[in-house]
Amino acid sequence: IDDLSAKPFWEVTADPQSFPWAEKLEQNANIIAEEFTQQILQKENTDSALFSGDSAWQSKVMGTGWSAFRLQRLGVWNVENCAKFPK
C-alpha cells in the first residue's frame, strides 16, 4: 500500500492532521469510560455476554484469550452495540 507506515506506536500529538478524530475522542474519554464501566457492571452476572459476539471467530483467527466489543466492524456500524453507548 502506497505511503503506509508500520509503526509500533503512533504519536497523535506529533501529527494531529493524520488523526483528526483523536481530539474529540480524548475530550470524551471520561464519558466513554463511564458508559463502558456501566455495561461491564451490568453484564458481570451474565457470563460476559457483552463480549461474546465475535468470540468463536476470534478464537479461530487469533487464538484463545481475546475478547472484543465492536461498535463497528469492516466499515459497518453495529447499531445494536452502539445503542448500548448512547452518549
JOKAPE-V933776 format. One record per residue. N is the residue number from 0. RES is the residue in three letters. SS is DSSP state (~ for helix, > for strand, _ for the rest). PSI is psi in whole degrees, 0 to 359 (999 if undefined). Layout:
N;RES;SS;PSI + N;RES;SS;PSI
This chain:
0;ILE;_;126 + 1;ASP;_;136 + 2;ASP;_;15 + 3;LEU;_;130 + 4;SER;_;131 + 5;ALA;_;118 + 6;LYS;_;143 + 7;PRO;_;336 + 8;PHE;_;132 + 9;TRP;_;121 + 10;GLU;_;103 + 11;VAL;_;318 + 12;THR;_;334 + 13;ALA;_;339 + 14;ASP;_;64 + 15;PRO;~;337 + 16;GLN;~;335 + 17;SER;~;346 + 18;PHE;_;65 + 19;PRO;_;341 + 20;TRP;_;346 + 21;ALA;~;320 + 22;GLU;~;314 + 23;LYS;~;322 + 24;LEU;~;314 + 25;GLU;~;320 + 26;GLN;~;332 + 27;ASN;_;15 + 28;ALA;~;320 + 29;ASN;~;319 + 30;ILE;~;316 + 31;ILE;~;313 + 32;ALA;~;319 + 33;GLU;~;312 + 34;GLU;~;318 + 35;PHE;~;316 + 36;THR;~;318 + 37;GLN;~;317 + 38;GLN;~;317 + 39;ILE;~;315 + 40;LEU;~;324 + 41;GLN;~;327 + 42;LYS;~;352 + 43;GLU;~;324 + 44;ASN;~;4 + 45;THR;~;41 + 46;ASP;_;53 + 47;SER;_;37 + 48;ALA;~;332 + 49;LEU;~;326 + 50;PHE;~;4 + 51;SER;_;345 + 52;GLY;_;314 + 53;ASP;_;8 + 54;SER;~;313 + 55;ALA;~;314 + 56;TRP;~;313 + 57;GLN;~;318 + 58;SER;~;323 + 59;LYS;~;321 + 60;VAL;~;315 + 61;MET;~;353 + 62;GLY;_;172 + 63;THR;_;165 + 64;GLY;_;356 + 65;TRP;_;149 + 66;SER;_;156 + 67;ALA;_;153 + 68;PHE;_;112 + 69;ARG;_;131 + 70;LEU;_;334 + 71;GLN;>;142 + 72;ARG;>;127 + 73;LEU;_;39 + 74;GLY;_;4 + 75;VAL;>;126 + 76;TRP;>;137 + 77;ASN;_;98 + 78;VAL;~;320 + 79;GLU;~;314 + 80;ASN;~;320 + 81;CYS;~;325 + 82;ALA;~;338 + 83;LYS;_;348 + 84;PHE;_;71 + 85;PRO;_;335 + 86;LYS;_;999
